[in-house]
Amino acid sequence: MNGSAKDGIEARGMRLLPWGGAVALLSLPALAMRFGVAGIDWSAADFIVFGAMLVAACGLYELARRARRDIGYRAAAAIAVATAFLGTWANLAVGMVGSEADPLNLAFAGVPGVALVGAVLAGSQAPGLAKAMLAAGCAQALVAATAFAINADSRGAAFSAVFVAPWLLSSLLFRRASH
């Protein structure tokens, strides 16, 4: 097998990995419900929202994967997409602070929005993406600090602050990919 054929097979495998993982993740709650795991009771709407989030995350990573072959760039994109996905999922499922119905959680929904708007403005250019992820990290820190200042649920504010680090790591990796 020549080098380009082998590269094509490896590239196809790496392309299918996130999508296969998404299918596996989406099937977990269905399997848990089928086998009667306590506390797992998803509605059709829950599956639709989770499925849409998985498609969006995999689609965004696919765009980044196609934009550049640089492993640092791809790692930065994967971290940014995973951070947005996990933050949104946690916020929808239980809320970052208080319950999912706490209005303060709406501010946390804006953090992936900051990253997305910044990424669109940056195109696929690493320097702009580094700034967008830095802005998302700063927005996450600001919202977490605000939540801590006005909400008695300091555990939720501390939990949300944990999401600052991956935004900043993504920014750093995009910055390194720009050199």
Backbone bond lengths (Angstrom), bond angles and torsions (degrees), N, CA, C in turn:
res aa  C-N    CA-C-N  psi(-1)  N-CA   C-N-CA  omega(-1)  CA-C   N-CA-C  phi
1 M - - - 1.459 - - 1.523 108.00 -
2 N 1.322 117.13 129.46 1.459 119.71 -179.19 1.526 110.71 -78.10
3 G 1.328 115.67 167.93 1.466 121.76 -175.95 1.506 114.21 -58.88
4 S 1.350 118.03 -42.41 1.459 119.80 -176.29 1.525 111.50 -70.06
5 A 1.334 118.14 -35.07 1.467 120.59 177.43 1.525 109.72 -66.35
6 K 1.326 115.97 -43.14 1.464 120.64 178.51 1.529 110.15 -63.12
7 D 1.335 117.29 -42.75 1.465 121.31 177.44 1.521 110.99 -60.30
8 G 1.350 116.40 -39.36 1.467 120.62 179.39 1.514 111.76 -64.05
9 I 1.336 116.87 -41.76 1.465 120.70 178.78 1.521 110.16 -65.47
10 E 1.336 117.22 -45.14 1.462 120.67 178.54 1.522 111.12 -62.79
11 A 1.321 117.61 -41.40 1.462 121.39 179.78 1.522 110.51 -64.43
12 R 1.321 116.81 -41.01 1.460 120.40 179.23 1.529 109.90 -64.47
13 G 1.336 116.64 -41.66 1.454 120.79 177.76 1.523 111.95 -62.47
14 M 1.316 116.61 -41.87 1.469 120.40 179.03 1.521 110.74 -69.29
15 R 1.309 117.32 -28.82 1.460 120.94 178.01 1.522 110.14 -72.44
16 L 1.315 116.75 -38.83 1.458 120.76 -176.92 1.529 113.12 -78.79
17 L 1.317 117.66 -21.88 1.464 121.20 -177.30 1.532 113.05 -56.68
18 P 1.339 119.89 -51.57 1.475 118.54 179.35 1.530 112.69 -62.95
19 W 1.326 117.07 -38.30 1.464 120.25 -179.01 1.526 110.57 -68.11
20 G 1.327 116.79 -40.47 1.467 120.44 176.74 1.515 111.31 -64.91
21 G 1.329 115.86 -39.41 1.465 119.94 176.27 1.517 111.23 -63.22
22 A 1.328 116.81 -38.11 1.464 120.78 179.02 1.522 110.79 -64.18
23 V 1.330 116.56 -42.24 1.470 120.17 178.14 1.530 109.66 -63.03
24 A 1.324 116.79 -42.43 1.465 120.36 178.97 1.530 110.96 -62.92
25 L 1.336 117.09 -44.48 1.467 120.23 178.85 1.522 112.17 -62.19
26 L 1.323 116.40 -40.48 1.460 120.31 -179.40 1.529 111.20 -68.40
27 S 1.317 116.93 -28.98 1.466 119.44 -179.32 1.526 112.64 -80.71
28 L 1.326 118.62 -21.10 1.470 121.00 -177.30 1.531 113.70 -57.69
29 P 1.340 119.87 -49.59 1.465 117.79 179.68 1.533 112.57 -64.65
30 A 1.330 116.98 -33.94 1.471 119.91 177.90 1.529 110.04 -64.56
31 L 1.329 116.58 -43.63 1.457 120.35 177.56 1.528 111.25 -64.58
32 A 1.330 116.07 -42.74 1.466 119.85 179.00 1.525 111.25 -60.75
33 M 1.335 116.10 -41.85 1.466 119.43 178.06 1.525 110.35 -66.96
34 R 1.315 116.89 -39.95 1.475 121.16 -178.93 1.520 111.10 -60.88
35 F 1.329 116.66 -37.15 1.460 121.08 -178.08 1.525 112.70 -97.20
36 G 1.335 116.49 12.41 1.462 121.16 171.35 1.517 116.15 71.02
37 V 1.313 118.14 31.78 1.465 120.60 177.41 1.526 108.50 -66.66
38 A 1.321 115.69 125.81 1.465 121.14 -177.52 1.529 111.01 -62.17
39 G 1.323 115.99 139.19 1.460 122.00 176.13 1.514 114.52 87.43
40 I 1.323 118.66 -5.46 1.460 121.64 179.03 1.521 107.81 -105.99
41 D 1.319 115.77 108.55 1.465 121.14 -179.50 1.522 108.21 -146.84
42 W 1.324 116.63 80.53 1.452 121.69 -177.09 1.516 110.73 -88.00
43 S 1.309 114.47 142.52 1.468 120.52 173.72 1.530 108.54 -90.70
44 A 1.325 115.42 172.48 1.470 119.62 175.76 1.529 109.93 -59.57
45 A 1.323 116.86 -38.31 1.470 120.67 179.35 1.530 111.19 -63.02
46 D 1.333 117.15 -37.96 1.466 120.29 177.76 1.529 110.49 -60.91
47 F 1.332 116.45 -44.17 1.466 120.23 179.18 1.526 111.32 -65.86
48 I 1.324 117.14 -38.61 1.464 120.60 -179.81 1.524 110.56 -65.59
49 V 1.326 117.01 -45.86 1.471 120.59 -179.86 1.524 110.17 -64.17
50 F 1.331 116.70 -47.16 1.467 120.08 -179.43 1.528 110.35 -63.13
51 G 1.326 116.91 -42.14 1.465 120.44 177.64 1.522 112.02 -62.11
52 A 1.328 116.87 -41.99 1.470 120.62 178.53 1.531 110.50 -64.32
53 M 1.336 116.31 -39.74 1.464 119.32 177.64 1.526 111.23 -63.65
54 L 1.337 116.48 -41.48 1.461 120.09 179.20 1.528 111.65 -65.36
55 V 1.328 117.12 -41.78 1.472 120.69 177.76 1.529 109.79 -62.70
56 A 1.334 116.98 -43.34 1.468 120.17 179.13 1.525 110.82 -62.26
57 A 1.332 117.06 -45.44 1.466 120.51 -178.96 1.524 111.09 -63.58
58 C 1.326 116.94 -47.02 1.465 119.93 179.82 1.532 111.08 -65.52
59 G 1.321 116.71 -38.60 1.459 120.53 178.79 1.519 112.23 -64.56
60 L 1.332 116.39 -42.85 1.466 119.73 178.04 1.524 111.24 -64.12
61 Y 1.336 116.29 -41.98 1.462 118.39 177.98 1.530 110.67 -65.22
62 E 1.320 116.68 -38.20 1.467 120.65 178.36 1.530 110.56 -60.15
63 L 1.318 117.04 -42.34 1.474 120.53 177.15 1.525 110.90 -61.04
64 A 1.329 116.17 -44.50 1.470 119.92 179.94 1.524 110.80 -66.20
65 R 1.316 117.05 -39.61 1.456 121.54 -180.00 1.525 110.75 -62.04
66 R 1.311 115.86 -37.75 1.467 120.21 179.35 1.525 112.00 -75.71
67 A 1.316 117.12 -25.68 1.465 120.90 -176.08 1.526 111.93 -68.27
68 R 1.336 116.39 -41.28 1.467 119.72 -176.70 1.518 110.11 -148.26
69 R 1.318 115.64 148.44 1.471 121.25 177.32 1.517 111.69 -89.99
70 D 1.292 117.85 -10.98 1.461 123.70 -177.41 1.532 110.45 -59.63
71 I 1.325 116.84 124.65 1.466 121.74 -176.82 1.532 111.62 -63.77
72 G 1.330 117.60 -35.87 1.462 120.61 177.95 1.524 111.77 -65.07
73 Y 1.313 115.54 -40.94 1.469 121.73 177.98 1.523 109.77 -63.29
74 R 1.331 115.28 -46.58 1.467 119.46 -179.62 1.523 111.49 -65.67
75 A 1.325 117.24 -38.43 1.466 120.31 177.51 1.525 110.26 -64.59
76 A 1.323 116.56 -41.82 1.468 120.55 178.32 1.525 110.49 -60.79
77 A 1.324 115.66 -43.28 1.466 120.12 179.35 1.523 110.63 -65.30
78 A 1.325 116.95 -43.56 1.466 120.49 -179.76 1.528 110.74 -61.73
79 I 1.325 117.04 -41.69 1.468 120.78 179.59 1.523 110.37 -65.84
80 A 1.326 117.24 -43.54 1.465 120.58 179.63 1.527 111.21 -62.91
81 V 1.329 116.42 -45.95 1.469 120.47 -179.47 1.531 110.00 -64.64
82 A 1.329 117.38 -44.23 1.467 120.64 179.63 1.525 111.49 -63.50
83 T 1.325 116.99 -39.28 1.462 120.53 179.48 1.517 110.90 -65.58
84 A 1.322 116.68 -44.95 1.467 120.12 177.89 1.528 110.49 -62.67
85 F 1.329 116.26 -42.93 1.463 121.08 -179.36 1.530 110.70 -63.09
86 L 1.321 116.79 -52.47 1.468 120.06 -176.67 1.524 112.24 -65.75
87 G 1.325 117.03 -39.35 1.458 119.81 177.36 1.516 112.36 -63.83
88 T 1.325 115.82 -43.23 1.466 120.04 178.80 1.518 110.63 -66.07
89 W 1.323 116.63 -43.00 1.461 121.17 -179.85 1.529 110.97 -61.80
90 A 1.328 116.84 -47.06 1.463 120.44 178.96 1.522 110.83 -62.31
91 N 1.310 116.71 -41.47 1.454 120.96 -178.69 1.527 111.12 -65.54
92 L 1.331 117.02 -41.07 1.464 120.27 178.96 1.528 111.82 -71.26
93 A 1.316 116.43 -38.13 1.467 120.55 -174.45 1.525 112.34 -73.29
94 V 1.310 117.10 -50.84 1.468 120.26 -174.47 1.519 113.69 -131.19
95 G 1.317 117.08 -10.05 1.467 120.61 -176.48 1.520 110.61 84.84
96 M 1.309 115.95 142.84 1.470 119.98 177.80 1.524 110.76 -70.55
97 V 1.316 115.47 -39.64 1.465 119.91 177.06 1.527 108.17 -128.67
98 G 1.295 115.83 142.38 1.458 119.63 -179.53 1.520 110.55 61.02
99 S 1.306 116.53 -140.24 1.460 121.07 177.27 1.524 108.94 -94.94
100 E 1.340 115.39 172.22 1.466 118.40 179.23 1.521 112.02 -64.57
101 A 1.330 117.44 -15.91 1.468 121.51 179.81 1.536 112.89 -86.85
102 D 1.322 118.27 -7.20 1.468 121.06 -179.66 1.527 109.49 -63.61
103 P 1.340 117.67 124.36 1.478 119.83 -177.60 1.531 113.77 -59.60
104 L 1.309 117.48 -24.12 1.465 120.48 179.06 1.534 111.07 -62.64
105 N 1.317 116.60 -25.53 1.470 119.93 179.25 1.527 112.27 -65.21
106 L 1.321 117.66 -21.70 1.467 120.12 176.81 1.530 111.13 -61.35
107 A 1.320 116.44 -33.93 1.464 119.73 178.65 1.523 110.84 -63.73
108 F 1.339 116.45 -36.52 1.465 119.67 178.66 1.521 111.66 -66.40
109 A 1.318 117.00 -29.04 1.466 120.59 177.32 1.526 110.84 -65.01
110 G 1.313 116.47 -24.23 1.458 120.05 179.98 1.515 114.05 -74.46
111 V 1.337 117.94 -20.63 1.468 120.30 -176.78 1.533 111.47 -63.62
112 P 1.341 119.89 -51.33 1.475 117.41 175.77 1.526 111.86 -62.57
113 G 1.322 116.26 -27.22 1.465 119.94 175.76 1.513 111.51 -63.67
114 V 1.327 116.62 -40.66 1.470 121.18 176.38 1.530 109.57 -60.05
115 A 1.331 115.95 -46.11 1.473 120.16 -179.83 1.526 110.90 -63.23
116 L 1.322 116.49 -42.81 1.467 120.43 -177.24 1.528 112.27 -67.28
117 V 1.327 116.31 -45.62 1.469 119.54 178.46 1.527 109.92 -62.78
118 G 1.325 116.54 -43.77 1.466 120.03 177.92 1.512 112.18 -61.75
119 A 1.337 116.78 -40.00 1.466 120.95 179.62 1.525 111.14 -66.62
120 V 1.323 117.16 -39.91 1.468 120.52 178.02 1.525 109.64 -63.55
121 L 1.320 116.75 -44.38 1.463 120.67 179.34 1.532 111.74 -64.61
122 A 1.343 116.08 -32.64 1.463 120.32 -178.70 1.514 112.73 -80.48
123 G 1.320 117.87 -14.93 1.457 119.57 -172.47 1.512 107.98 66.00
124 S 1.286 116.85 -137.00 1.468 119.49 177.55 1.526 111.17 -105.52
125 Q 1.320 116.15 18.82 1.458 120.78 -176.25 1.529 111.34 -83.76
126 A 1.320 116.00 123.05 1.461 122.15 -175.17 1.536 113.82 -57.06
127 P 1.331 120.81 -41.94 1.470 118.31 -179.25 1.530 112.64 -61.09
128 G 1.305 116.65 -41.43 1.464 120.08 178.08 1.514 112.21 -69.21
129 L 1.327 116.63 -36.94 1.457 120.36 177.30 1.524 111.02 -65.93
130 A 1.328 116.73 -36.21 1.467 120.19 176.54 1.526 110.20 -60.76
131 K 1.320 116.66 -42.36 1.468 120.32 178.53 1.522 111.19 -67.72
132 A 1.323 117.33 -38.46 1.470 120.81 179.60 1.521 111.14 -64.10
133 M 1.328 117.38 -41.75 1.476 120.15 -179.67 1.525 110.69 -72.70
134 L 1.330 116.81 -32.60 1.461 119.90 173.89 1.526 109.84 -63.94
135 A 1.323 117.02 -42.52 1.466 121.22 177.61 1.528 110.65 -62.46
136 A 1.332 117.01 -40.03 1.467 120.15 178.29 1.527 110.45 -64.99
137 G 1.326 116.91 -41.42 1.468 120.42 177.17 1.514 111.90 -62.18
138 C 1.326 116.16 -42.41 1.473 120.48 177.95 1.528 110.85 -65.84
139 A 1.327 116.53 -40.39 1.465 120.36 177.83 1.526 110.25 -63.65
140 Q 1.330 117.06 -41.54 1.465 121.04 177.88 1.526 110.34 -61.20
141 A 1.325 116.66 -45.31 1.467 120.75 179.70 1.523 111.08 -64.10
142 L 1.325 117.14 -41.47 1.462 121.23 179.75 1.525 111.61 -63.95
143 V 1.327 116.47 -44.85 1.467 120.04 -179.98 1.525 109.88 -66.88
144 A 1.338 117.99 -40.86 1.465 120.60 178.32 1.524 110.73 -63.25
145 A 1.338 117.39 -42.66 1.466 120.78 178.75 1.526 110.95 -65.10
146 T 1.305 116.73 -40.00 1.466 120.89 177.24 1.519 110.25 -63.47
147 A 1.327 116.40 -44.24 1.471 120.64 178.82 1.520 110.37 -61.09
148 F 1.313 116.09 -41.27 1.462 120.49 179.62 1.525 110.62 -64.96
149 A 1.323 116.67 -38.89 1.465 121.03 -176.93 1.522 112.87 -71.78
150 I 1.341 117.35 -33.60 1.471 118.29 -174.15 1.523 114.27 -111.21
151 N 1.319 117.57 -2.00 1.455 120.18 -175.93 1.518 109.98 -124.52
152 A 1.313 115.96 139.49 1.460 120.91 -179.92 1.525 112.30 -73.74
153 D 1.320 118.15 -13.43 1.464 122.08 -178.20 1.522 110.05 -83.78
154 S 1.321 116.76 78.06 1.461 120.38 -177.16 1.523 111.68 -69.30
155 R 1.336 118.45 -25.56 1.471 120.25 176.95 1.524 110.33 -63.82
156 G 1.329 116.70 -42.05 1.462 120.27 178.86 1.512 111.73 -64.82
157 A 1.320 116.39 -41.34 1.467 119.87 178.41 1.527 110.31 -64.63
158 A 1.332 116.88 -40.89 1.466 120.27 178.26 1.526 110.69 -65.86
159 F 1.340 116.76 -40.50 1.466 120.81 177.48 1.523 110.50 -59.99
160 S 1.320 116.42 -44.98 1.458 119.80 -179.02 1.526 111.48 -67.05
161 A 1.316 117.46 -30.27 1.465 120.83 178.87 1.529 111.33 -67.37
162 V 1.323 117.30 -25.10 1.465 120.95 177.93 1.528 110.92 -59.85
163 F 1.316 117.45 -27.80 1.467 121.38 -178.80 1.528 112.53 -73.94
164 V 1.315 118.16 -9.87 1.466 120.40 178.03 1.531 110.35 -65.18
165 A 1.318 117.11 -43.67 1.473 121.47 -174.65 1.532 113.18 -58.44
166 P 1.347 119.86 -47.77 1.470 116.42 -180.00 1.531 113.84 -66.91
167 W 1.340 117.32 -31.79 1.473 118.37 174.82 1.522 109.79 -61.51
168 L 1.331 116.52 -43.94 1.465 120.24 -178.72 1.530 111.33 -69.40
169 L 1.326 117.54 -36.56 1.463 120.60 176.48 1.529 110.32 -63.65
170 S 1.316 116.96 -42.82 1.461 120.47 176.64 1.528 110.80 -59.91
171 S 1.328 115.92 -43.31 1.464 120.62 178.28 1.532 110.78 -59.55
172 L 1.317 116.16 -45.15 1.466 121.02 -179.76 1.531 111.28 -62.52
173 L 1.326 116.30 -43.49 1.467 119.61 179.41 1.527 112.11 -66.28
174 F 1.324 117.36 -39.31 1.469 119.39 175.33 1.531 109.99 -64.11
175 R 1.322 116.43 -39.39 1.472 119.59 179.46 1.524 110.40 -62.48
176 R 1.346 116.05 -43.22 1.478 119.48 178.33 1.517 111.37 -65.85
177 A 1.349 116.49 -34.72 1.465 119.87 179.24 1.519 111.70 -69.78
178 S 1.326 116.93 -19.04 1.465 119.60 -179.21 1.523 112.43 -80.76
179 H 1.315 117.62 -11.58 1.476 120.75 -178.72 1.495 111.85 -95.06
